[in-house]
Amino acid sequence: MAGHASEHIDSANAWGGKESPFRVSYGKLMMWFFLVSDALTFGGFLIAYGFSRHAHQGEWPIGEETFHSLPFLEGNYPLMYVAFMTFLLIISSVTMVLSVEAGHRMDKKGVIKWLVATVIGGIIFVGSQAWEWSHFIHGSKFGKVELADGSKAVVHAEQFGEIQNFTVQTAGHHYKAGQVLTNKDLDLLHEFQHAVEAGHVKDKMITLHDGSVAKIAKSNDVGMYLVVKEAGSKYELRQHIEGAEATKLYYDAAYSGEAKRIVYGANMERNEYGPRQYANYFFFITGFHGFHVSIGILINIIVLIGCIKGTYHARGHYEMVEKAGLYWHFVDLVWVFVFTFFYLV
Amino acid sequence: MERDDVIEYSLHTHHSEEEGKKIRKKIYFVTFLLSAITAVEVVIGILWGRSTVHGFWWETIKWFYIALTIVKAAYIVLVFMHLGDERKNLKLMILVPYLVFMLYLIFILLKEANAVGSVWATHV
């Protein structure tokens, strides 16, 4: 017994109770705990997404086919916009880590400068996401078409033939017979899509919202082709239908007078890109991520106020910036995975 | 304010001007690396999109994407979140349970999705 007491235990190995075994402060450790639990949440979402996607196989939309637009520009720019968003988030992660680095040197000005840059980057990112959502919800000019044989196809084209005007044939509550409606009177494309989706267009005659019936004058589309996403009795999965056949099939459906033959954009029930779950997961996962970014911006602003007021300087360390930074980097980390599994793979 | 029964770890993280320079250099290097990886991913996505590449080559590209994603994630966690500079037991405590659990879930996902997918394909 006495021998035990005199046995020397190295102080590096013995835990005296005072020191943390992880050698980090309580706040930082708790931030890590939170991030692990949050990472489990996002991991769970992405796993669920992967499950649905894997079970659906061929019908699942392809990233570069769904996301190929840029604001203010017509045409096909696959992945450019999300690449910009990814780059933006990486850069705002860098400004955050530079802010933390400045904090370690007690450089108050540096901390504030980089934190402001981080907040601005975050705001631009959330704005970009809002545009992305809006574009996703409104959809393309063509939408997804259900063909005569019951198969469903997405529509690609070089150009959508412009709608010139509607000539009213039968008067409704609002418009008189013989009146020629142009974009000055109403949003022709919006009215057209609305009517097509509701089955209010038959043989080039459109029933407008006020009940009047008008004749559609529309230019021809250029280079249209269809890609089958759900097989029917005639067309197979992934089959490409081109040329005059594609145009005929599309307009047979659009001008059939039947509702829901063409679906534009996306909501929780149907979307033009693929299976119902696709849009649901898109809204849920990118929405939850966007929510995290928004909260991150808020946290950064609060920490920024603390920096400007000198709270952390007086405390002798800028660990609050580091903790906010951990959260911010985590948001970037999640986006890296969302980018890969929603847009690339 | 200073208490002698509590160690303020937050005060131990300070570094000098010269060390700061070195750390910033590393940060800029990682910035370049992450941007370059993203650029490579996007260029591959545009040149060899999923609608044009099938079979073996698509599988290769897919796993290449996933590998690049993991590299990016590792740099973010280890450098930007400074987990690489923390003590080994903190690193292990955070990474090991998470990775074990995720790998398990991914295994279940692939197994189950294949089974469910084949049932949908044949019975619905």
Boltz contact constraints between the chains, C-beta under 6 A:
constraints:
  - contact:
      token1: [A, 19]
      token2: [B, 7]
      max_distance: 6.0
  - contact:
      token1: [A, 22]
      token2: [B, 87]
      max_distance: 6.0
  - contact:
      token1: [A, 22]
      token2: [B, 90]
      max_distance: 6.0
  - contact:
      token1: [A, 23]
      token2: [B, 87]
      max_distance: 6.0
  - contact:
      token1: [A, 24]
      token2: [B, 9]
      max_distance: 6.0
  - contact:
      token1: [A, 25]
      token2: [B, 9]
      max_distance: 6.0
  - contact:
      token1: [A, 25]
      token2: [B, 10]
      max_distance: 6.0
  - contact:
      token1: [A, 32]
      token2: [B, 94]
      max_distance: 6.0
  - contact:
      token1: [A, 36]
      token2: [B, 94]
      max_distance: 6.0
  - contact:
      token1: [A, 36]
      token2: [B, 98]
      max_distance: 6.0
  - contact:
      token1: [A, 43]
      token2: [B, 102]
      max_distance: 6.0
  - contact:
      token1: [A, 47]
      token2: [B, 105]
      max_distance: 6.0
  - contact:
      token1: [A, 47]
      token2: [B, 109]
      max_distance: 6.0
  - contact:
      token1: [A, 50]
      token2: [B, 109]
      max_distance: 6.0
  - contact:
      token1: [A, 51]
      token2: [B, 109]
      max_distance: 6.0
  - contact:
      token1: [A, 51]
      token2: [B, 113]
      max_distance: 6.0
  - contact:
      token1: [A, 54]
      token2: [B, 113]
      max_distance: 6.0
  - contact:
      token1: [A, 55]
      token2: [B, 113]
      max_distance: 6.0
  - contact:
      token1: [A, 55]
      token2: [B, 116]
      max_distance: 6.0
  - contact:
      token1: [A, 55]
      token2: [B, 117]
      max_distance: 6.0
  - contact:
      token1: [A, 57]
      token2: [B, 117]
      max_distance: 6.0
  - contact:
      token1: [A, 62]
      token2: [B, 50]
      max_distance: 6.0
  - contact:
      token1: [A, 62]
      token2: [B, 51]
      max_distance: 6.0
  - contact:
      token1: [A, 64]
      token2: [B, 45]
      max_distance: 6.0
  - contact:
      token1: [A, 64]
      token2: [B, 49]
      max_distance: 6.0
  - contact:
      token1: [A, 78]
      token2: [B, 46]
      max_distance: 6.0
  - contact:
      token1: [A, 79]
      token2: [B, 42]
      max_distance: 6.0
  - contact:
      token1: [A, 79]
      token2: [B, 45]
      max_distance: 6.0
  - contact:
      token1: [A, 83]
      token2: [B, 42]
      max_distance: 6.0
  - contact:
      token1: [A, 86]
      token2: [B, 38]
      max_distance: 6.0
  - contact:
      token1: [A, 90]
      token2: [B, 34]
      max_distance: 6.0
  - contact:
      token1: [A, 93]
      token2: [B, 80]
      max_distance: 6.0
  - contact:
      token1: [A, 94]
      token2: [B, 31]
      max_distance: 6.0
  - contact:
      token1: [A, 97]
      token2: [B, 27]
      max_distance: 6.0
  - contact:
      token1: [A, 97]
      token2: [B, 80]
      max_distance: 6.0
  - contact:
      token1: [A, 101]
      token2: [B, 23]
      max_distance: 6.0
  - contact:
      token1: [A, 104]
      token2: [B, 13]
      max_distance: 6.0
  - contact:
      token1: [A, 104]
      token2: [B, 14]
      max_distance: 6.0
  - contact:
      token1: [A, 104]
      token2: [B, 15]
      max_distance: 6.0
  - contact:
      token1: [A, 105]
      token2: [B, 20]
      max_distance: 6.0
  - contact:
      token1: [A, 317]
      token2: [B, 10]
      max_distance: 6.0
  - contact:
      token1: [A, 317]
      token2: [B, 11]
      max_distance: 6.0
  - contact:
      token1: [A, 319]
      token2: [B, 10]
      max_distance: 6.0
  - contact:
      token1: [A, 326]
      token2: [B, 81]
      max_distance: 6.0
  - contact:
      token1: [A, 329]
      token2: [B, 76]
      max_distance: 6.0
  - contact:
      token1: [A, 329]
      token2: [B, 80]
      max_distance: 6.0
  - contact:
      token1: [A, 329]
      token2: [B, 81]
      max_distance: 6.0
  - contact:
      token1: [A, 333]
      token2: [B, 73]
      max_distance: 6.0
  - contact:
      token1: [A, 333]
      token2: [B, 76]
      max_distance: 6.0
  - contact:
      token1: [A, 336]
      token2: [B, 69]
      max_distance: 6.0
  - contact:
      token1: [A, 336]
      token2: [B, 72]
      max_distance: 6.0
  - contact:
      token1: [A, 336]
      token2: [B, 73]
      max_distance: 6.0
  - contact:
      token1: [A, 340]
      token2: [B, 65]
      max_distance: 6.0
  - contact:
      token1: [A, 340]
      token2: [B, 69]
      max_distance: 6.0
  - contact:
      token1: [A, 344]
      token2: [B, 41]
      max_distance: 6.0
  - contact:
      token1: [A, 344]
      token2: [B, 45]
      max_distance: 6.0
  - contact:
      token1: [A, 344]
      token2: [B, 65]
      max_distance: 6.0
  - contact:
      token1: [A, 345]
      token2: [B, 62]
      max_distance: 6.0
  - contact:
      token1: [A, 345]
      token2: [B, 65]
      max_distance: 6.0
